Amino acid sequence: MLPEVTDNMNQVSSDLQQYGLALVSDQLSNKQLTLARDATYRAAQEDITLARGADRFELDYGEGNVRVWNILNRHKVFQQMVQLPVVLTLLKEVIGWPALLSNISANIAEPGSDGGAWHQDQLYIPKPWPPRPQGMNFAWALDEFTSDNGATEVIPGSHLANDLDPSSFDDVAEPLIAPAGTLIVFESRLMHRTGCNRSNDSRAGLFGFYTRPIYRTQENWFLSLDKEVTESASEELLVLLGYKTRGFGLVYGKSPL
Ligand SMILES: O=C(O)CCC(=O)C(=O)O
């Protein structure tokens, strides 16, 4: 059982609690979607041309999945997307504020690509885990997610399960079939993975992972971000990136910005 795509925020909150995920419509304009999709494919091509990016074997994505990093430097639209009202509202509701953006990368599942490894995004936190989620993933379907193009697969309800049995995952996994532009929100205990792309088309998704402010971010914003990004950032974005802070990340005992 999966939640339906909705723009009703009460339904979204209830789906997040029940399933560990929600599918939200109507949060991006067509223009933003086109800009984000085009910038993602352009950046992937640029990385290939410049032989740039993570050693793909350092993180397990599955064969044929192309990760695009440093997304916030690639186009202004991504800076807008990470702090849309729907994102900030749900972050505040589920993990509280301040929160940190841990990483944001696109994943392009190419035709013939393998599924990724099953995982929960807070897997690096030592167990036993606290009773509440420590992070949230805000994922955007940049292409339509279909039954055969590598739509993200999830185990609905796995955020509340104590004894997950990996041998049953393939039987209970559900692909997140959703129109391009859908926002897929899931909390950090939800078991998920990239699906196998058996179609002839690429499938791009954008995945932004946020955490409570006590965790180290996966991306090192202080070294990776272009100056233009921080110079034009809103107060909220500066908080999400750790430049505006309290208690941690101080310089001479104060928030750097
Ligand atoms: O590519 C996908 O569908 C899933 C990506 C993912 O699992 C992640 O970024 O945590």
The ligand as a MOL file (V3000), in Angstrom:
LIG
                    3D

  0  0  0     0  0            999 V3000
M  V30 BEGIN CTAB
M  V30 COUNTS 10 9 0 0 0
M  V30 BEGIN ATOM
M  V30 1 O 17.7990 7.0580 -7.1150 0
M  V30 2 C 16.9020 6.7420 -6.3420 0
M  V30 3 O 15.7870 6.4240 -6.7450 0
M  V30 4 C 17.1360 6.6710 -4.8460 0
M  V30 5 C 18.3110 7.4480 -4.3710 0
M  V30 6 C 18.5800 7.2030 -2.9150 0
M  V30 7 O 18.3170 6.1450 -2.4150 0
M  V30 8 C 19.1610 8.2230 -2.0680 0
M  V30 9 O 19.6190 9.2600 -2.5520 0
M  V30 10 O 19.2050 7.9940 -0.8340 0
M  V30 END ATOM
M  V30 BEGIN BOND
M  V30 1 2 1 2
M  V30 2 1 2 3
M  V30 3 1 2 4
M  V30 4 1 4 5
M  V30 5 1 5 6
M  V30 6 2 6 7
M  V30 7 1 6 8
M  V30 8 2 8 9
M  V30 9 1 8 10
M  V30 END BOND
M  V30 END CTAB
M  END
